[in-house]
Amino acid sequence: MKIDIIGDVHGCYEELMELLDKLGYQFFGDEIKNNQDRTLAFLGDLTDRGPDSVKIIELVYSLVKQNQAVYTPGNHCNKLYRYFLGNNVQISHGLETTVAEYEHLPVEKQREIRTKFIKLYEEAPMYLQLDGGKLIIAHAGIREDFIGRTNKEVQTFVLYGDVNGEKLSDGRPVRKDWAKYYQGNRIIVYGHTPVHNVRIVNHTYNIDTGCVFGGKLTALRYPEMEIIQVPSHQKYVPEKFTKFP
């Protein structure tokens, strides 16, 4: 099984197009082709903060519908889903950019985008188990003992990471370094926590290299474990990147 796993896109459509081109994908109308029989995998946080969240929704929906890609949601996807359901969510921490795009659309187009995203989200697995379970793709990662489970505790972990309610000064949750203690043989690919360079620890790969914060958009090719990247077009915001000891 050959898979190209894409890190957190966050509405960075131009960078995604450049990355797909660099990976050897070609577009023919609504279809995407590559000559290596590969599948794309998106690990969540498609939208928010970046300039083109609506385009990303349409692209990923189309690719998944045509069985050219797989997708598992992130915390920003979860919040947008709840917004589209009409739940009372705070339009902040990046959601405001997606909502602004959405509200500028004609009413009929709004209905189309809302329907597509709700369907994409509701049909997505909580995390992906691929290649006979050798590869796990989960937005914020997953503990070894959680693999195979789908209860509320697991959902919170794969969306938000290993959190305990503590907050940083800017309101973001304190995230424990779960990857440091992972001892399994399965390869776990995740994002959620922006890092300057792909972080490889104990068979885990964090490929969120902060594209929306001026870093890079990263793909990890499996099973080759080759890293492919393109530079961001966004403003560099160094304080958004996590540095591990």
DRENBATOR-684463 format. One record per residue (C-alpha): residue in one letter; chain; x, y, z. Coordinates in steps of 0.25 Angstrom, whole numbers. Layout:
<rs>
[r A; A; [X; Y; Z]]
...
</rs>
This chain:
<rs>
[r M; A; [0; 0; 0]]
[r K; A; [6; 13; -4]]
[r I; A; [1; 26; 3]]
[r D; A; [4; 40; 3]]
[r I; A; [0; 46; 16]]
[r I; A; [-2; 61; 16]]
[r G; A; [0; 70; 29]]
[r D; A; [-9; 80; 34]]
[r V; A; [-14; 89; 22]]
[r H; A; [-22; 100; 30]]
[r G; A; [-27; 106; 17]]
[r C; A; [-14; 107; 10]]
[r Y; A; [-19; 103; -4]]
[r E; A; [-8; 109; -12]]
[r E; A; [3; 101; -4]]
[r L; A; [-5; 88; -5]]
[r M; A; [-6; 90; -20]]
[r E; A; [9; 92; -21]]
[r L; A; [11; 80; -11]]
[r L; A; [2; 71; -20]]
[r D; A; [10; 75; -32]]
[r K; A; [23; 72; -25]]
[r L; A; [18; 58; -21]]
[r G; A; [14; 55; -36]]
[r Y; A; [-1; 57; -36]]
[r Q; A; [-8; 63; -48]]
[r F; A; [-22; 69; -49]]
[r F; A; [-31; 65; -60]]
[r G; A; [-44; 73; -58]]
[r D; A; [-49; 68; -44]]
[r E; A; [-40; 56; -44]]
[r I; A; [-26; 55; -39]]
[r K; A; [-16; 44; -45]]
[r N; A; [-2; 39; -42]]
[r N; A; [5; 28; -49]]
[r Q; A; [10; 21; -36]]
[r D; A; [-3; 15; -31]]
[r R; A; [-3; 24; -19]]
[r T; A; [-14; 29; -9]]
[r L; A; [-15; 42; -2]]
[r A; A; [-18; 43; 13]]
[r F; A; [-22; 56; 20]]
[r L; A; [-20; 56; 35]]
[r G; A; [-30; 67; 39]]
[r D; A; [-30; 82; 41]]
[r L; A; [-33; 84; 26]]
[r T; A; [-39; 98; 29]]
[r D; A; [-37; 111; 38]]
[r R; A; [-27; 122; 39]]
[r G; A; [-22; 120; 24]]
[r P; A; [-28; 128; 12]]
[r D; A; [-35; 117; 4]]
[r S; A; [-43; 107; 14]]
[r V; A; [-55; 106; 5]]
[r K; A; [-46; 102; -7]]
[r I; A; [-40; 91; 2]]
[r I; A; [-53; 86; 6]]
[r E; A; [-58; 84; -8]]
[r L; A; [-45; 78; -12]]
[r V; A; [-44; 68; -1]]
[r Y; A; [-59; 64; -2]]
[r S; A; [-57; 61; -17]]
[r L; A; [-44; 53; -15]]
[r V; A; [-51; 45; -4]]
[r K; A; [-64; 43; -12]]
[r Q; A; [-56; 37; -24]]
[r N; A; [-47; 28; -15]]
[r Q; A; [-35; 36; -18]]
[r A; A; [-32; 40; -3]]
[r V; A; [-35; 36; 11]]
[r Y; A; [-38; 46; 22]]
[r T; A; [-39; 47; 37]]
[r P; A; [-43; 59; 44]]
[r G; A; [-36; 69; 54]]
[r N; A; [-41; 78; 65]]
[r H; A; [-43; 89; 55]]
[r C; A; [-51; 80; 46]]
[r N; A; [-59; 76; 58]]
[r K; A; [-62; 91; 62]]
[r L; A; [-66; 94; 48]]
[r Y; A; [-75; 82; 47]]
[r R; A; [-82; 87; 60]]
[r Y; A; [-83; 101; 54]]
[r F; A; [-90; 95; 42]]
[r L; A; [-100; 87; 51]]
[r G; A; [-104; 100; 57]]
[r N; A; [-98; 98; 71]]
[r N; A; [-93; 109; 80]]
[r V; A; [-78; 110; 77]]
[r Q; A; [-68; 121; 79]]
[r I; A; [-64; 127; 65]]
[r S; A; [-50; 129; 69]]
[r H; A; [-36; 122; 68]]
[r G; A; [-37; 122; 53]]
[r L; A; [-51; 118; 51]]
[r E; A; [-54; 132; 48]]
[r T; A; [-46; 132; 35]]
[r T; A; [-54; 120; 30]]
[r V; A; [-68; 126; 34]]
[r A; A; [-64; 139; 27]]
[r E; A; [-61; 132; 14]]
[r Y; A; [-74; 124; 16]]
[r E; A; [-83; 136; 19]]
[r H; A; [-78; 143; 6]]
[r L; A; [-83; 131; -3]]
[r P; A; [-97; 132; -9]]
[r V; A; [-107; 124; -1]]
[r E; A; [-108; 113; -11]]
[r K; A; [-93; 111; -10]]
[r Q; A; [-93; 112; 5]]
[r R; A; [-103; 100; 5]]
[r E; A; [-94; 92; -4]]
[r I; A; [-82; 94; 4]]
[r R; A; [-89; 91; 18]]
[r T; A; [-95; 79; 12]]
[r K; A; [-82; 74; 6]]
[r F; A; [-74; 76; 19]]
[r I; A; [-84; 70; 28]]
[r K; A; [-84; 58; 19]]
[r L; A; [-69; 57; 19]]
[r Y; A; [-68; 58; 34]]
[r E; A; [-79; 49; 38]]
[r E; A; [-74; 38; 28]]
[r A; A; [-59; 39; 33]]
[r P; A; [-53; 30; 43]]
[r M; A; [-48; 35; 56]]
[r Y; A; [-34; 31; 52]]
[r L; A; [-29; 22; 40]]
[r Q; A; [-23; 8; 42]]
[r L; A; [-16; 5; 28]]
[r D; A; [-7; -6; 22]]
[r G; A; [-13; -17; 31]]
[r G; A; [-12; -8; 44]]
[r K; A; [3; -5; 42]]
[r L; A; [0; 10; 39]]
[r I; A; [-8; 18; 48]]
[r I; A; [-12; 33; 44]]
[r A; A; [-18; 41; 55]]
[r H; A; [-19; 56; 56]]
[r A; A; [-13; 58; 69]]
[r G; A; [-7; 44; 71]]
[r I; A; [-12; 32; 79]]
[r R; A; [-7; 24; 90]]
[r E; A; [-4; 10; 88]]
[r D; A; [-15; 4; 97]]
[r F; A; [-25; 13; 90]]
[r I; A; [-23; 7; 76]]
[r G; A; [-35; -1; 72]]
[r R; A; [-44; 7; 82]]
[r T; A; [-54; 18; 79]]
[r N; A; [-60; 23; 92]]
[r K; A; [-61; 38; 96]]
[r E; A; [-47; 37; 103]]
[r V; A; [-40; 32; 90]]
[r Q; A; [-48; 43; 82]]
[r T; A; [-43; 54; 91]]
[r F; A; [-29; 49; 90]]
[r V; A; [-28; 48; 75]]
[r L; A; [-34; 62; 73]]
[r Y; A; [-27; 69; 84]]
[r G; A; [-15; 61; 88]]
[r D; A; [-11; 57; 102]]
[r V; A; [-18; 69; 110]]
[r N; A; [-21; 70; 124]]
[r G; A; [-29; 84; 125]]
[r E; A; [-17; 92; 127]]
[r K; A; [-15; 105; 118]]
[r L; A; [-4; 113; 113]]
[r S; A; [-3; 128; 114]]
[r D; A; [-10; 130; 100]]
[r G; A; [-21; 120; 104]]
[r R; A; [-16; 108; 96]]
[r P; A; [-16; 95; 104]]
[r V; A; [-4; 89; 110]]
[r R; A; [-1; 76; 102]]
[r K; A; [7; 65; 108]]
[r D; A; [18; 58; 100]]
[r W; A; [11; 45; 98]]
[r A; A; [20; 41; 86]]
[r K; A; [32; 41; 96]]
[r Y; A; [26; 29; 103]]
[r Y; A; [21; 22; 91]]
[r Q; A; [27; 7; 90]]
[r G; A; [18; 1; 80]]
[r N; A; [23; -5; 66]]
[r R; A; [12; 2; 58]]
[r I; A; [16; 15; 51]]
[r I; A; [7; 26; 56]]
[r V; A; [6; 39; 47]]
[r Y; A; [0; 51; 53]]
[r G; A; [0; 66; 53]]
[r H; A; [-8; 76; 62]]
[r T; A; [5; 82; 69]]
[r P; A; [13; 91; 59]]
[r V; A; [28; 88; 59]]
[r H; A; [39; 94; 50]]
[r N; A; [43; 81; 45]]
[r V; A; [37; 67; 44]]
[r R; A; [38; 61; 58]]
[r I; A; [42; 46; 58]]
[r V; A; [41; 39; 71]]
[r N; A; [38; 24; 74]]
[r H; A; [32; 21; 61]]
[r T; A; [23; 33; 62]]
[r Y; A; [24; 45; 52]]
[r N; A; [18; 59; 54]]
[r I; A; [17; 65; 40]]
[r D; A; [10; 78; 44]]
[r T; A; [21; 87; 40]]
[r G; A; [13; 100; 42]]
[r C; A; [9; 104; 28]]
[r V; A; [-1; 113; 32]]
[r F; A; [9; 120; 42]]
[r G; A; [19; 122; 31]]
[r G; A; [26; 108; 32]]
[r K; A; [25; 97; 22]]
[r L; A; [14; 88; 17]]
[r T; A; [19; 74; 18]]
[r A; A; [15; 60; 12]]
[r L; A; [21; 47; 17]]
[r R; A; [21; 36; 7]]
[r Y; A; [18; 22; 12]]
[r P; A; [24; 12; 12]]
[r E; A; [37; 19; 7]]
[r M; A; [36; 29; 19]]
[r E; A; [41; 40; 10]]
[r I; A; [38; 54; 14]]
[r I; A; [34; 64; 3]]
[r Q; A; [31; 79; 6]]
[r V; A; [28; 92; 0]]
[r P; A; [30; 106; 7]]
[r S; A; [18; 114; 12]]
[r H; A; [13; 126; 6]]
[r Q; A; [8; 131; 19]]
[r K; A; [14; 141; 29]]
[r Y; A; [24; 134; 39]]
[r V; A; [19; 134; 53]]
[r P; A; [30; 127; 61]]
[r E; A; [23; 127; 74]]
[r K; A; [13; 117; 69]]
[r F; A; [23; 106; 67]]
[r T; A; [26; 96; 78]]
[r K; A; [40; 93; 83]]
[r F; A; [42; 80; 90]]
[r P; A; [54; 77; 99]]
</rs>
